[in-house]
Amino acid sequence: MIAIYLQQDGILSVEKHTKEQIKMTTYVTPEVDQFVSDIRQRCGTDHAAWADIFARTYTDTLANALKPDGADRIFVLTGDIPAMWQRDTTAQMRPYLIMAQHDEAMADVISAVVRRLFFNMDHDPYANAFNQTANNAGHQDDDTAMTPWIWERKYELDSLCYPVQLAYLLWQNTGRTDHFDDLFQQAVAKMIHVIRTEQHHETSPYRFERNHDRPEDTLINGVGRPVGDTGMSWNGFRPSDDACVYGYLVPANMFAVVVLRQLAKIYTTVLHNNAQAQEFLDLAATIQQGIRDYGTTTNEAGETIYAYEVDGLGNQLVMDDGNVPNLLAAPYLGYVDATDPIYQNTRRTVLSPENPYYYEGSVGGGLGSPHTPPHYIWPIALAMEGLTTDSKSEKAAYLDLLARTTGGTGMMHESFQVDDPTLYTREWFSWANMMFCELVMDYFDLRVKQ
């Protein structure tokens, strides 16, 4: 059972309910309202626009994206697509960890989301997005092993990493360990099996083809371009849900190194399984060596930088994408310190015209994506620029830019046109909303404990 807040005649009460008993639900509790008021007070008159957007977006995810799912799980909508993405959900919930440090009810909510994430992973570790019920919604015509629970089955390494990150951070921020249950361990075993299998993609059972829509939505010959063994783990699709050009997505492998080390800490400290923890550490070390051996290249100035994708056969991509994990986010993910010279070289490169998906216009500049039209930049990426700098003035500048580019809606979008922010993609994109909230809190030194 989880605590559900029932609103009747404008009065909130806390009770224990099953799904069948729930009539009208909201997770916007008095404690949430108080937290929003505290942020508004911190913003003051100088940053009133930040406060307005924060109040709208922080509560919107709780009020509209979270759906009770049985007695102990919560399903999370990505926004205007009626499905739950493993990646998006973690990013949507991460900012609430700050409240959960002191609010048990919020910790309950996050724990219930974690349980649903690992239900999904246990069902199919290759899938990236799921339905609330076994309703056959989504891309059921794709040539891959679909089930009625799966909305989309694009294999993305980060979709395995993100749920583990949220489970780990819930522990670090609240001390809770009850979510490290049998389902968690069963799903993790499947996760590790997939990561190991995809280190040698030629042996993989996974295939994916989509016979309509965009060419970026399918894999060549169902398996992607050939790759060589590198120690890294193959990735079919990027966090944008676009197909990888080359099979080893370097930022996703960076994320895997971090998450495998977090798993080792969980298994050592909480589950007391040192042998399994050592396996995670060994796998992380192999992937890390693969990044060192194959994951770097040089920019136009001859500086060493991280490549975005490689194939282990000599091909590399110098670019970055607005979706996370990306190269820009390496310090945020915990892979490298922001002062690292290779990261700094990479950051300068991807935030310049040398990156074909970096756009500038009269409104501002930032990372776009081949997933969206040319000259559209991503609020997620702008928030990430702010989250990976120590400069308060730079953080404020990114927040001001984000506040000016909502297209009059007072909410973030997937992307907006660099000369006209009234032109944007996706009316409701909860991940972007919550990245804005995280940057606001970061500005005021309210951060998730790592």
Secondary structure as GFF3:
##gff-version 3
##sequence-region A 1 450
A	DSSP	beta_strand	3	8	.	.	.	ID=ss1
A	DSSP	beta_strand	11	16	.	.	.	ID=ss2
A	DSSP	three_ten_helix	19	21	.	.	.	ID=ss3
A	DSSP	beta_strand	25	26	.	.	.	ID=ss4
A	DSSP	alpha_helix	30	43	.	.	.	ID=ss5
A	DSSP	alpha_helix	48	60	.	.	.	ID=ss6
A	DSSP	pi_helix	61	65	.	.	.	ID=ss7
A	DSSP	beta_strand	66	69	.	.	.	ID=ss8
A	DSSP	beta_strand	73	76	.	.	.	ID=ss9
A	DSSP	beta_strand	84	85	.	.	.	ID=ss10
A	DSSP	alpha_helix	86	93	.	.	.	ID=ss11
A	DSSP	three_ten_helix	94	96	.	.	.	ID=ss12
A	DSSP	alpha_helix	97	100	.	.	.	ID=ss13
A	DSSP	alpha_helix	104	123	.	.	.	ID=ss14
A	DSSP	beta_strand	129	130	.	.	.	ID=ss15
A	DSSP	beta_strand	150	152	.	.	.	ID=ss16
A	DSSP	alpha_helix	157	174	.	.	.	ID=ss17
A	DSSP	alpha_helix	182	197	.	.	.	ID=ss18
A	DSSP	three_ten_helix	198	203	.	.	.	ID=ss19
A	DSSP	three_ten_helix	215	217	.	.	.	ID=ss20
A	DSSP	three_ten_helix	220	222	.	.	.	ID=ss21
A	DSSP	beta_strand	248	249	.	.	.	ID=ss22
A	DSSP	alpha_helix	250	269	.	.	.	ID=ss23
A	DSSP	alpha_helix	274	294	.	.	.	ID=ss24
A	DSSP	beta_strand	296	298	.	.	.	ID=ss25
A	DSSP	beta_strand	304	306	.	.	.	ID=ss26
A	DSSP	beta_strand	309	310	.	.	.	ID=ss27
A	DSSP	beta_strand	316	317	.	.	.	ID=ss28
A	DSSP	three_ten_helix	327	329	.	.	.	ID=ss29
A	DSSP	alpha_helix	330	333	.	.	.	ID=ss30
A	DSSP	alpha_helix	341	350	.	.	.	ID=ss31
A	DSSP	beta_strand	358	360	.	.	.	ID=ss32
A	DSSP	beta_strand	365	367	.	.	.	ID=ss33
A	DSSP	beta_strand	376	377	.	.	.	ID=ss34
A	DSSP	alpha_helix	379	387	.	.	.	ID=ss35
A	DSSP	alpha_helix	392	404	.	.	.	ID=ss36
A	DSSP	beta_strand	415	417	.	.	.	ID=ss37
A	DSSP	beta_strand	420	425	.	.	.	ID=ss38
A	DSSP	alpha_helix	430	443	.	.	.	ID=ss39
###
